[in-house]
Structures are given as C-alpha cells and as structure tokens.
Amino acid sequence: MDPEATVAVVGLGAIGAMTTWRLAERGVAVHGYERFGVSHDRGASAGQTRRFSVQSQRERRFTPLALEALDLWRELEAATGRRLLDLVGGLILGPADADALVSAARSARELGLDHEVLDSAELARRFPQHLARPGDAGVTDPMGGFVRPEASVAAAIERARDLGATIHDYTRVHAVEPADEHVVVRTPDGARRYHRVVVAPGAWARDLLPAARTTVLPRRLVQAWYLPRDPAAYTFERFPVFERVGDFKAYGFPSLDGSTIKVGIYGTAHPIVHDTENPSRTVGLDLVRSFRDVIAECLPGVHPDPSATTVGLEGYTTDGSALLGPAPDAPNVILACGFSGSGFKFAPVMGDIAADYATKGATARDVEFLSPAREVASWPADFLTRA
Ligand SMILES: Cc1cc2nc3c(=O)[nH]c(=O)nc-3n(C[C@H](O)[C@H](O)[C@H](O)COP(=O)(O)OP(=O)(O)OC[C@H]3O[C@@H](n4cnc5c(N)ncnc54)[C@H](O)[C@@H]3O)c2cc1C
C-alpha cells in the first residue's frame, strides 16, 4: 500500500486547519480529518472572538511568533476575502504590581512596541467602563485586538481545498499508528498510509497520542454575553479588548452586535472534563452567580446576568505551553496539541511550524521550548481518572 498523500492532519480546529492550509500552500498533497463538521462549537475554536496580542505576559519568545502570525492572518484574509483579525486595540489592567501587567509592560518596552502605562486616575478617565481602584494600573496595546474563530477555521479549510487539499469531515480517526517508513491512519472507512501525520486533536489528545496521555488534560471554559446599559460605550472605538489580572481574572471584547459584550471569568482553574465524549454543556447557576459578582464589581455599567453562555473544551499541559514537534518515540508523528487556553492568536504560525516539521523534519523558528521532548510533568493521577 503506497502512501495516498504525503501528509495527513488529524483534527481540524484552529491548529489543524491552519496546518492543512500551510501544507497545501507548499504544494504538499494533504488529507485533513475532522470528526465533526468544519468549524463547529464542540472544541476550542468557537465563540465569536479570541484575543490577539503581541505583548508577552509570560514567555518573551511568543512575541516574534505573534508578529509572524499577524502577517499570516492578513495573508489568509487576502486569499479568502474574509475579515478575520480586527486590531481594535487592547488593554491589560489590574493591580499595578500584578506579574502579568508588569511583564506585558516590560515586553512592550523591550521590544519597542507602542504602548502607554496608565495610572489609576488615567485608567478611570480613559476607560470609565472598568473598575479602577487606587493602586490599579493599565497598559494599552495598540496592536491588540481579536480574531474571529469560526470564520478563521472555515477560511483556512476553504483556502486549503482551493489549493488541492482533501478534507474528510465527519470522519473520526480511531488510531494513528507509526511504522518504520510511514504512519497509518485508521478511520471507520479503513486504513490509509502517509509519510507524516500531524495530530491536532485539542482536548481529545489523550485518545490518540500516547505522549499526551498524562500531560494533556481536557478542561472546560465558559464565556458569557452581557448587556451593557449604554451599548454606545462598548463599541470598538471606546472599549478595547481587555484582560483584567490580579485579584479579579477576566477578559472581554467590545460589542460585535451593538447590544452585548462577551466576557470570560476564571476565578479558579478551569474544571477538568472527564467525559470528553459527552461533556456537559450546562452552565450551572452557582457559576453564573459567581460571574455576576465579578461583573457587578469590575464592569459596573453592565447588567450582571448573562444573556447567553458558551462552553469550550481545551487541552492543558502542566507548564501551560503546547506540545509542538515530532513525538519523542515516533518522529513521523507531529504533535500539535496542549495549547492551554492561548493558542488561537498564534494558530497560523503554529500551523506553519507543524508544516515545517511535516515536510523537513525541523523548523528554523525558536520553538524548542514547545518541543514534546522537553520535560513536561504529568498531571496528578486523580486529575486524569475518568469518571
Ligand atoms: C473559551 C476559550 C477562550 C479562549 N480564549 C483565547 C484567546 O482569547 N486567545 C487565544 O489566543 N486563545 C484562546 N483560547 C485558546 C484557543 O482557542 C485554543 O488554543 C485553540 O483554539 C486550540 O485549537 P485546537 O485546534 O488545538 O483545538 P480544537 O479547536 O478543539 O480542535 C481540535 C479538533 O480535533 C478534532 N478531533 C479530536 N479528536 C479527533 C479524532 N479522533 N478524529 C478526528 N478529529 C478529531 C476535534 O473535533 C476538533 O475539531 C481560548 C480557548 C477557549 C476554549
């Protein structure tokens, strides 16, 4: 059985869709597999908006990747005519000494990125929609904004198809089996062989990848839409994409529809999902009430009860960084998972790096810190036990 195409990509969320596009751009014969439809709301790549920023709150090596991603977002927009990335500006705010705020300001300063540091009085004057306590500060991010997740996945697959990619949607991959010179992908339709396979299954990584079994934990993230009392104060021009750090942890977006804004709140770690086949999509009242308290305090001009909610599933590693690169025990299998709540903004460049590994076995990008061969601690055994 000769390989049917050079490369297969398993899982067509943001990361797999972008990988498929980047491979197709290089003229590689690529097959993409997705167990649901193209652009669905069961994984991590849905919910209207995702934050984009080039400032680094944690790892400085992300900034060059974000800048490269920016160019690729624009390339995909130009190729498909779709509007994907809106650089409406960003704002990070919270206690002036909060680590994330200090790091964001430092990364902007060191990398020569435009930004302003606002004290509490200036924060209150410029952005009265937010709570600004004595001791709070803000850092603006003129290159910040948001990406549209559903349209992005659809655009990448549309472009990949135009360039000759074959897409197997509603096709669940049961196994990815490395052999000496090839890799077998098994689906209900049979087995196919490929030279290399990129595996990008998001929260379902543990089902397919031995390397992810103890290191990628599925978690559940809730976001909600709220009604501002004065919607005119929450437009793109007046209300940048924000992240509040420190004692309150929340992020949100300007209004896309002229009447609601979306906010995500994460007081504690996102709950673990044990049953990834039938994850609960119900948002309990206790959670809604805890969100209500944060909204009432941090965004006083917003009605604190949500008008809609959404649940996303995402794979998290213990160190918060993705696994991107050849599997340590099977170099023809490229891992692209564990994006830990921050992969969307980088998706096109992560896809291009996965395409590097799939075509050349190496990448020139500085992403050793994402290598699956690094020491990644396992999650505690009781976190991983399925209910
Ligand atoms: C609520 C929420 C908010 C977030 N906010 C931000 C943000 O503001 N900014 C940011 O940059 N990032 C953010 N992230 C993170 C970002 O969205 C994710 O890192 C990114 O979408 C991950 O994409 P993915 O392709 O790895 O996963 P997914 O989009 O979940 O894709 C995985 C795909 O694999 C498919 N699949 C799984 N198993 C199989 C199989 N066996 N066979 C075939 N197909 C399979 C699934 O159906 C799915 O389509 C957020 C995530 C969530 C959930």
The ligand as a Tripos MOL2 file, in Angstrom:
@<TRIPOS>MOLECULE
LIG
   53    58     1     0     0
SMALL
NO_CHARGES

@<TRIPOS>ATOM
      1 C1        -13.2910   29.6020   25.8400 C.3       1 LIG1
      2 C2        -11.9040   29.7440   25.2970 C.ar      1 LIG1
      3 C3        -11.3320   31.0060   25.2030 C.ar      1 LIG1
      4 C4        -10.0580   31.1500   24.6660 C.ar      1 LIG1
      5 N1         -9.5490   32.3930   24.5090 N.ar      1 LIG1
      6 C5         -8.4020   32.5650   23.7850 C.ar      1 LIG1
      7 C6         -7.9860   33.8560   23.4210 C.ar      1 LIG1
      8 O1         -8.6300   34.8440   23.7670 O.2       1 LIG1
      9 N2         -6.8610   33.9800   22.6610 N.ar      1 LIG1
     10 C7         -6.1340   32.9020   22.2580 C.ar      1 LIG1
     11 O2         -5.1260   33.0710   21.5720 O.2       1 LIG1
     12 N3         -6.5270   31.6430   22.5950 N.ar      1 LIG1
     13 C8         -7.6500   31.4580   23.3250 C.ar      1 LIG1
     14 N4         -8.0970   30.2130   23.6350 N.ar      1 LIG1
     15 C9         -7.3030   29.0710   23.2020 C.3       1 LIG1
     16 C10        -7.5170   28.7410   21.7420 C.3       1 LIG1
     17 O3         -8.8450   28.9640   21.3580 O.3       1 LIG1
     18 C11        -7.1150   27.2900   21.5550 C.3       1 LIG1
     19 O4         -5.7640   27.1470   21.9980 O.3       1 LIG1
     20 C12        -7.2110   26.8420   20.1060 C.3       1 LIG1
     21 O5         -8.4830   27.1000   19.5910 O.3       1 LIG1
     22 C13        -6.8990   25.3480   20.0730 C.3       1 LIG1
     23 O6         -7.1750   24.8470   18.7920 O.3       1 LIG1
     24 P1         -7.0340   23.2960   18.5200 P.3       1 LIG1
     25 O7         -7.1010   23.1330   17.0580 O.co2     1 LIG1
     26 O8         -5.8590   22.7790   19.2770 O.co2     1 LIG1
     27 O9         -8.2940   22.6370   19.2650 O.3       1 LIG1
     28 P2         -9.7810   22.4580   18.7120 P.3       1 LIG1
     29 O10       -10.2700   23.6870   18.0950 O.co2     1 LIG1
     30 O11       -10.5820   21.8880   19.8290 O.co2     1 LIG1
     31 O12        -9.6080   21.4160   17.5590 O.3       1 LIG1
     32 C14        -9.3510   20.0550   17.7640 C.3       1 LIG1
     33 C15       -10.1200   19.3230   16.6900 C.3       1 LIG1
     34 O13        -9.7550   17.9640   16.6440 O.3       1 LIG1
     35 C16       -10.9190   17.2170   16.3400 C.3       1 LIG1
     36 N5        -10.6760   15.8440   16.7520 N.ar      1 LIG1
     37 C17       -10.3610   15.4150   18.0080 C.ar      1 LIG1
     38 N6        -10.1790   14.0680   18.0140 N.ar      1 LIG1
     39 C18       -10.3590   13.6620   16.7330 C.ar      1 LIG1
     40 C19       -10.3160   12.3820   16.1130 C.ar      1 LIG1
     41 N7        -10.0590   11.2860   16.8100 N.pl3     1 LIG1
     42 N8        -10.5740   12.3030   14.7850 N.ar      1 LIG1
     43 C20       -10.8490   13.4280   14.0530 C.ar      1 LIG1
     44 N9        -10.9240   14.6570   14.6090 N.ar      1 LIG1
     45 C21       -10.6750   14.7840   15.9250 C.ar      1 LIG1
     46 C22       -11.9910   17.9220   17.1670 C.3       1 LIG1
     47 O14       -13.2920   17.6190   16.7280 O.3       1 LIG1
     48 C23       -11.6160   19.3770   16.9430 C.3       1 LIG1
     49 O15       -12.2460   19.9220   15.8070 O.3       1 LIG1
     50 C24        -9.3420   30.0160   24.2270 C.ar      1 LIG1
     51 C25        -9.8990   28.7330   24.3370 C.ar      1 LIG1
     52 C26       -11.1830   28.6010   24.8510 C.ar      1 LIG1
     53 C27       -11.7970   27.2220   24.9260 C.3       1 LIG1
@<TRIPOS>BOND
     1     1     2 1
     2     2     3 ar
     3     2    52 ar
     4     3     4 ar
     5     4     5 ar
     6     4    50 ar
     7     5     6 ar
     8     6     7 ar
     9     6    13 1
    10     7     8 2
    11     7     9 ar
    12     9    10 ar
    13    10    11 2
    14    10    12 ar
    15    12    13 ar
    16    13    14 ar
    17    14    15 1
    18    14    50 ar
    19    15    16 1
    20    16    17 1
    21    16    18 1
    22    18    19 1
    23    18    20 1
    24    20    21 1
    25    20    22 1
    26    22    23 1
    27    23    24 1
    28    24    25 2
    29    24    26 1
    30    24    27 1
    31    27    28 1
    32    28    29 2
    33    28    30 1
    34    28    31 1
    35    31    32 1
    36    32    33 1
    37    33    34 1
    38    33    48 1
    39    34    35 1
    40    35    36 1
    41    35    46 1
    42    36    37 ar
    43    36    45 ar
    44    37    38 ar
    45    38    39 ar
    46    39    40 ar
    47    39    45 ar
    48    40    41 1
    49    40    42 ar
    50    42    43 ar
    51    43    44 ar
    52    44    45 ar
    53    46    47 1
    54    46    48 1
    55    48    49 1
    56    50    51 ar
    57    51    52 ar
    58    52    53 1
@<TRIPOS>SUBSTRUCTURE
     1 LIG1         1 GROUP 0 **** ****
